[in-house]
Structures are given as C-alpha cells and as structure tokens.
C-alpha cells in the first residue's frame, strides 16, 4: 500500500559506513553473507536484500536475529522475512485479517534502466465498488469501478471518459465476486489494452434507492495504453465565494519533484510549476487556500517541504518542520521549512489552511496536515480519516561496496524498506491510526443521501467536498446529513482497500536532502 519516505542512496561515504557496520553484524553465530557470483541469481538478490535490511530497516536488530531462507524468489523472500518479525507492526496495515507491508522490492530490466520516458497509462484513476444488484432471478454481488479523475490527452480522455463514470464490464465479462481480480486490468501495469462497458446508477423517483442500468454492448470502449505525462498538478484556480472571499484551489495528486525520478537532482519541473502557481495566488491576493489531497498517496519530502513553506506564516520560515528518526545505529535527518529568502516571492504567510483529504491520502499528504499544525497553522481537514503512515522509507539500489547499481543477471533491483519514523516540530508522532477530519464527508458512499451519485467536477464550487470548504470559509453552517433520517440502503459493500494502489507511494527523500545530524 502506501509508502512514506524514500531515499535514493548516492553518497559513497554513506555506503562505506554501511559496509563497515555490516561487517560487524551477524545473524546468530554466522556473519551476514555477501552476494556470491557462484550462487543462483535469486540467492544473490536475497543475500543483497538481507544485507540492506540488517543495516537500514527500522527494526534491524530483530532482522539480524533470524536465519533467512535464501532459496526463494525475491518478492517471497522479502514478505516471508518481514512476516517473521514481531516488532515491525508499523510496517504496513492489516486489512480483513491480511497483512500488507509498506516495504517492497522492484526489478527493472537493465535495458530499460536509466532511460527516461513517461509511463504508459490509460489515463484515469478509479475506485472499486461493490453492490448487491437485484435481478429477476435474485440478488447478485457485482463489482464496479468508478473513475475519480481523467488525465488530459490520455486514452481515457480521448475516448470521452470523465470523472464519475461507472465501469460495469471488462473485456466482455460482468465483474462478480468470482472474477473480482479482473479490475486489476484497468491498471496499465497489468494490461496493454482493455475493453470496458459503462453503466449508471440513478436515483429512484422517491429518492430512497438507486436504479442500475448497463450500456448496450455496442457501446463498449477499447483503451490502449499510451505514454502520457501525468502531471501531479491536476487543477488549480482562483475562486470567489458567495460572500466575496477570494480562494486559491489546488488539486495535487502526487508530491512529485519533476519528470525524471532517475535524475532527481536535475529534475524539479513540478516543484517549479508549484512555485509559479503560488506566485499567481500571491499576485491575486487570495484570502484563503484549499489544497485537495483526496487522491494523493504521497511523494517527495522536498515537494511537501516546499508546499508547506509557501503556505506557512513568514515568521515560521527556516524553523524546524520534520524529524526522520531511524534505528539507533544511524543518524537522524532533520528538515526545516525553507527560509524567507528561498520563498520570498511565493510565500502566502497563511494562518489557516483548508485541506481535502480521504483514506487514500497518505504519508506526505498527512505530513502537510500534521506538521503544519505543529507550527500552529490552523489546518481544517475536510473529508475522511487518512491512512496513518508515520514511518519512512528509503530507496536503496546500490551495492554496498561500489557505485554500481544492484544488478543481478539481466535486472537492476531496488529495495524500499521502512527505515525511520517521522516526528513533527514538537517531537510528536501520533497519527498511526490516521488523521480525523474536522468535517466528515466520504464521497465514496454517503449513507444518508444520494449525493454520491453525482460527484461533480473537481475544482467546481458545487463539488461536494469543495463546497463544504467554501461554506466554512463563508461561515455557512453545514448540516449533518446523518441527523436528517435513516440511512440509505443501496446494497453497497465496502471494497475500497481490496485493490493495490498505483503511482508514487510515500514521501521520498532525494539525494541532496541528506543532511544528517547527531
């Protein structure tokens, strides 16, 4: 699921220190073995993985007490190794009795590693749904996908798909409990083309239920993935409320520095775009700001640091903002807000911030809310409870004894272990169960009305969650729909966490962010 801090290790001095420490470490009576060219490829990868965990993992002392089984594939090795530990309860979550880890490992063909291009995509984000559909022969549990947003110029956009559209069939098959995993085919990483059929849900005449209708099969849409830029800055604009208050609105779907993640030191296009947007907000003399993070899984610490610095009161600039505390064998990483000189032309100096966040908001999104509150910014959270990811991750792809990438056979491996816990300026780290909203609203399913049928356009003042923010800005009381009457029985089944999330997951620490302190 969601991964908080990542770090691309590029400093040879750090690596040499790691080698020295690892040389002294042991697993029981035996020293931690180096990858050996005589070993099978999977064993080499797993030995490399175990070396990293033994030094970098937040719970590395327990790692060193177990005897690993190297004779398995690399993904199973990581999952099995972490699953044997007892102290690493913050690495991942347990959903429906199943443990998922934030830590993960990836393999990239050497022929593709180092060459940059945007990832092939269908160009939409979706949320899984499940409803008990009443048919002539009885009730059937069927699954659906609902489009959250569409990327401009993508295959989805060209086909006319839009936010709020429902997908009821994939490749000619209705989605049921027996073939639920077919929803994975809507993610470009799992398929190169997909055929979808839309459907719809409309309110009954009495507004106490919904009617399901499926498009004719002749209207099926075939999408073929394409290489498209998915700019994380989805929408921004300046709005004027009914009371005349000027409000800046920013929908940010990832905390991403720039185009090329393999060249972070020279790729900061999206951060520069954020600076331009905030210069515009400043020139427009906005009174309030709404940052929409409802679909934001995380991203780079530097981007979150920049955004926080452009929001924070000017008197707080340059002060402590974030502490990343690793295992006792390593040093703490500190982050301050940027200085006044660094953000002079784009700092809004706001005492208050409105944030739209949901259960899909994690790590860097949670840092923006939590760590601005710790420096006394009044952050009003609208939406639902967030993920609760308070641990950090580093991206490790170097061998310990050279500047070569971790290459075994025809693949280059990257390990993303949880390596530290985040603390705010007050030294607190206490949102492991998620951040609770000040004003609750769940666009996934409003059980007391049928507002969820019409989501509304993102950035439009009438979109439900943005409307709540604008009403709060104007001082308009929001009526609790839960107090209006009985809950709506529409046969919905919550399945929001049953599919893997895609995209950046975490708050990533870039190479030039390594400022270690004792």
Residue pairs with C-beta under 8 A, 6 or more apart in sequence:
1 92
1 93
1 100
1 102
1 362
1 387
1 497
1 500
1 501
1 505
2 102
2 297
2 298
2 362
2 363
2 387
2 389
2 501
2 505
2 506
3 102
3 103
3 104
3 298
3 363
3 389
3 393
3 416
3 505
3 506
4 102
4 298
4 362
4 363
4 364
4 389
4 390
4 391
4 392
4 393
4 418
4 422
4 506
4 507
5 301
5 324
5 363
5 391
5 392
5 393
5 394
5 419
5 420
5 422
5 506
5 507
5 508
5 509
6 392
6 393
6 394
6 395
6 416
6 506
6 507
6 508
6 509
7 393
7 394
7 395
7 396
7 419
7 508
7 509
7 510
7 511
7 513
7 514
8 264
8 394
8 395
8 397
8 508
8 509
8 510
8 511
9 15
9 394
9 395
9 396
9 397
9 398
9 511
10 398
10 511
11 511
11 514
12 403
14 514
15 398
15 400
15 401
18 55
18 56
18 400
19 400
19 401
21 55
21 329
22 32
22 51
22 54
22 55
22 400
23 31
25 31
25 32
25 54
25 55
25 64
26 32
26 64
27 50
27 54
27 64
27 65
27 66
27 67
27 68
28 65
28 67
32 50
32 51
32 54
32 64
33 47
34 47
34 51
35 43
35 44
35 45
35 47
35 48
35 51
35 399
35 408
36 43
36 44
36 47
37 44
39 47
39 70
41 408
41 409
42 70
42 71
42 72
42 73
42 74
42 77
43 70
43 71
44 408
45 74
45 77
45 406
45 408
45 413
46 68
46 70
46 72
46 74
46 77
47 70
48 399
48 406
48 408
48 413
48 415
49 74
49 77
49 78
49 81
49 105
49 413
49 415
50 63
50 68
50 70
50 81
51 400
52 396
52 415
52 417
53 60
53 63
53 81
53 415
53 417
54 60
54 63
54 64
55 329
56 326
56 327
56 330
56 394
56 396
56 417
56 419
57 63
57 88
57 103
57 327
57 417
57 418
57 419
58 88
58 90
58 91
58 326
58 327
58 391
58 417
58 418
58 419
58 420
58 421
59 85
59 87
59 88
59 91
59 327
60 327
60 329
61 327
62 85
62 86
62 87
62 88
63 81
63 85
66 81
66 84
66 85
68 77
68 81
69 77
69 80
70 77
72 80
74 105
74 107
74 413
75 105
78 101
78 103
78 104
78 105
78 415
79 101
82 88
82 91
82 101
82 103
83 99
83 101
88 418
90 390
90 391
90 418
90 421
90 432
91 101
91 102
91 103
91 391
91 418
92 99
92 100
92 101
92 102
92 103
93 99
93 100
93 387
93 388
94 100
95 497
96 497
102 389
102 391
102 393
102 416
102 418
102 505
102 506
103 393
103 415
103 416
103 417
103 418
104 416
105 413
105 414
105 415
105 416
106 413
106 414
106 416
107 411
107 412
107 413
107 414
108 411
108 412
108 413
108 414
109 410
109 411
109 412
110 407
110 410
110 411
110 412
111 410
113 262
113 405
113 412
114 262
116 259
116 260
116 262
116 263
117 227
118 227
118 228
118 229
118 230
118 259
119 188
119 227
119 230
120 188
120 192
120 225
120 226
120 227
120 228
121 151
121 154
121 155
121 188
121 225
121 226
121 227
121 228
121 230
122 154
122 155
122 156
122 186
122 187
122 188
122 194
122 223
122 225
123 150
123 151
123 153
123 154
123 155
123 156
123 157
123 226
123 228
123 230
124 147
124 148
124 149
124 150
124 151
124 154
124 156
124 161
125 147
125 148
125 149
125 253
125 295
125 502
126 145
126 146
126 147
126 148
126 167
126 186
127 145
127 146
127 148
127 444
127 496
128 143
128 144
128 145
128 183
128 495
128 496
128 498
128 499
129 143
129 144
129 145
129 146
129 166
129 444
129 492
129 495
130 141
130 142
130 143
130 144
130 492
130 493
130 494
130 495
131 141
131 142
131 144
131 201
131 212
131 490
131 491
131 492
131 493
132 139
132 140
132 141
132 491
132 492
132 493
133 139
133 140
133 141
133 142
133 212
133 491
134 491
139 491
140 176
141 176
141 177
141 493
142 168
142 174
142 175
142 176
143 175
143 176
143 177
143 180
143 183
143 495
144 166
144 167
144 168
144 175
144 199
145 166
145 167
145 183
145 186
146 164
146 165
146 166
146 167
147 156
147 161
147 162
147 163
147 164
147 165
147 166
147 167
148 163
148 295
149 163
149 234
149 253
149 295
149 458
150 156
150 157
150 161
150 162
150 163
151 157
151 228
151 230
151 231
153 228
154 226
154 228
154 230
155 223
155 224
155 225
155 226
155 228
156 223
159 221
159 223
160 221
161 221
163 455
163 457
163 458
164 454
164 455
164 456
165 198
166 198
166 199
166 200
166 201
167 186
167 196
167 197
167 198
167 199
168 174
168 175
168 197
168 198
168 199
168 214
168 215
169 175
169 196
169 197
169 199
169 214
169 220
170 182
170 183
170 185
170 186
170 194
170 195
170 196
170 197
171 182
171 185
171 194
171 195
172 195
172 197
172 217
172 220
173 179
173 182
175 182
175 183
180 495
180 498
183 499
184 190
184 499
184 500
185 191
185 194
186 194
186 196
187 500
187 502
188 225
189 502
191 225
192 224
192 225
193 222
193 223
193 224
193 225
194 222
194 223
195 220
195 221
195 222
195 223
196 220
196 221
196 222
196 223
197 214
197 215
197 217
197 219
197 220
197 221
198 215
198 219
198 221
199 212
199 213
199 214
199 215
200 212
200 213
200 214
200 215
201 210
201 211
201 212
201 213
201 453
202 210
202 211
202 213
202 453
203 209
203 210
203 211
203 450
203 453
204 210
204 211
207 450
208 488
209 488
209 489
209 490
210 450
210 453
210 490
229 259
230 253
231 270
231 273
232 252
232 253
232 254
232 255
232 256
232 270
232 299
233 250
233 251
233 252
233 253
233 270
233 273
233 274
233 277
234 251
234 252
234 253
234 458
235 249
235 250
235 251
235 292
235 458
235 459
236 248
236 249
236 250
236 251
236 277
236 459
237 248
237 249
237 459
238 246
238 247
238 248
238 249
238 280
238 281
238 284
238 286
239 246
239 247
239 248
239 249
239 461
239 470
240 246
240 247
241 247
241 461
241 470
241 473
241 474
242 470
242 474
243 473
243 474
243 475
245 287
245 288
245 473
245 474
246 284
246 285
246 286
246 287
246 288
247 286
247 287
247 288
247 289
247 290
247 470
247 473
248 281
248 284
248 286
248 288
248 289
248 290
248 348
249 289
249 290
249 292
249 459
249 466
250 277
250 289
250 290
250 291
250 292
251 292
251 458
251 459
252 291
252 292
252 293
252 296
252 307
253 295
253 296
253 503
254 296
254 297
254 298
254 299
254 503
254 504
255 296
255 298
255 299
255 300
255 301
255 303
255 304
255 307
255 364
255 365
255 504
255 507
255 508
256 270
256 299
256 300
256 303
256 504
257 264
257 267
257 268
257 269
257 270
257 271
257 299
257 300
257 302
257 303
257 510
258 264
258 267
258 268
258 269
258 270
258 271
259 267
259 269
259 270
260 266
260 267
261 267
264 300
264 510
264 511
264 512
265 510
265 511
265 512
270 303
271 302
271 303
271 306
274 303
274 306
274 307
274 310
275 306
275 310
275 343
275 345
275 346
278 310
278 346
278 347
278 348
279 345
279 346
281 289
281 348
282 345
282 346
282 347
282 348
286 348
288 350
288 352
288 354
288 473
289 311
289 348
289 350
289 353
289 354
290 354
290 355
290 356
290 466
290 469
290 470
291 307
291 311
291 353
291 354
291 355
291 356
291 368
292 355
292 356
292 458
292 465
292 466
293 355
293 356
293 357
293 361
293 365
293 368
294 356
294 357
294 358
294 360
294 361
294 383
294 443
294 465
295 358
295 360
295 361
296 357
296 360
296 361
296 362
296 364
296 365
297 360
297 361
297 362
297 363
297 365
297 501
297 503
297 504
297 505
297 506
298 362
298 363
298 364
298 365
298 389
298 504
298 505
298 506
298 507
298 508
299 364
299 504
299 506
299 507
299 508
300 364
300 507
300 508
300 509
300 510
301 322
301 335
301 364
301 367
301 507
301 508
301 509
301 510
301 513
302 509
302 510
302 513
303 364
304 364
304 367
304 368
304 507
305 321
305 322
305 335
305 337
305 338
306 338
306 343
307 368
308 321
308 337
308 367
308 368
308 371
308 372
309 317
309 337
309 338
309 342
309 343
309 347
310 343
310 346
310 347
310 348
311 347
311 348
311 350
311 353
311 372
311 377
312 337
312 347
312 349
312 350
312 372
312 375
312 377
313 349
313 350
313 351
313 375
313 376
313 377
314 340
314 347
314 349
316 337
316 375
316 376
316 377
317 337
317 338
317 339
317 340
317 343
317 347
318 336
318 337
318 338
318 339
318 340
319 336
319 337
319 375
319 425
320 334
320 335
320 336
320 425
321 335
321 336
321 337
321 371
321 375
321 424
321 425
322 334
322 335
322 367
322 371
322 422
322 423
322 424
322 425
323 332
323 333
323 334
323 335
323 422
323 423
323 424
323 427
324 332
324 333
324 334
324 335
324 392
324 420
324 421
324 422
324 423
324 509
325 332
325 420
325 421
325 422
325 423
326 332
326 333
326 419
326 420
327 419
327 420
330 419
330 420
331 516
331 517
331 518
332 516
332 517
332 518
333 420
333 509
333 513
333 514
333 515
333 516
333 517
334 515
334 517
335 513
335 515
337 375
340 347
350 377
351 377
351 378
352 377
352 378
352 379
352 380
353 372
353 377
353 378
353 379
353 380
354 379
354 380
354 382
354 469
354 472
354 473
355 368
355 369
355 379
355 380
355 381
355 382
356 382
356 383
356 465
356 466
356 469
357 365
357 366
357 369
357 381
357 382
357 383
357 384
357 386
357 435
357 437
358 383
358 384
358 386
358 442
358 443
358 444
359 384
359 385
359 386
359 387
359 434
359 496
359 497
360 387
360 501
361 383
361 386
361 387
362 386
362 387
362 388
362 389
362 505
362 506
363 387
363 389
363 505
363 506
363 507
364 506
364 507
365 386
366 386
366 387
366 388
366 389
366 390
366 431
366 434
366 435
367 422
367 507
369 379
369 381
369 386
369 435
370 424
370 431
370 435
371 424
371 425
372 379
373 379
373 424
374 424
374 425
374 426
374 428
375 425
380 438
380 439
380 469
380 472
381 435
381 436
381 437
381 438
381 439
382 437
382 438
382 439
382 441
382 465
382 468
382 469
382 472
383 437
383 439
383 440
383 441
383 442
383 443
383 465
384 437
384 440
384 441
384 442
384 444
385 433
385 434
385 435
385 436
385 437
386 431
386 434
386 435
387 434
388 431
388 432
388 433
388 434
388 435
389 506
390 421
390 422
390 429
390 430
390 431
390 432
391 418
391 420
391 421
391 422
392 418
392 419
392 420
392 421
392 422
392 506
392 507
392 509
393 416
393 417
393 418
393 419
393 506
394 416
394 417
394 419
394 420
394 509
395 414
395 415
395 416
395 508
396 406
396 414
396 415
396 416
396 417
397 405
397 406
397 412
397 413
397 414
397 415
398 404
398 405
398 406
399 405
399 406
405 412
406 412
406 413
406 414
406 415
407 413
416 506
421 429
422 429
423 429
439 468
439 472
439 478
441 464
441 465
441 468
443 452
443 455
443 464
443 465
444 452
444 496
445 452
445 492
445 494
446 452
446 481
446 488
447 482
447 487
447 488
448 481
448 482
448 484
448 485
448 487
448 488
449 481
449 484
449 488
450 488
450 490
451 464
451 481
455 463
455 464
456 462
456 463
456 464
457 463
458 466
459 466
460 466
461 467
461 470
468 478
471 477
471 478
472 478
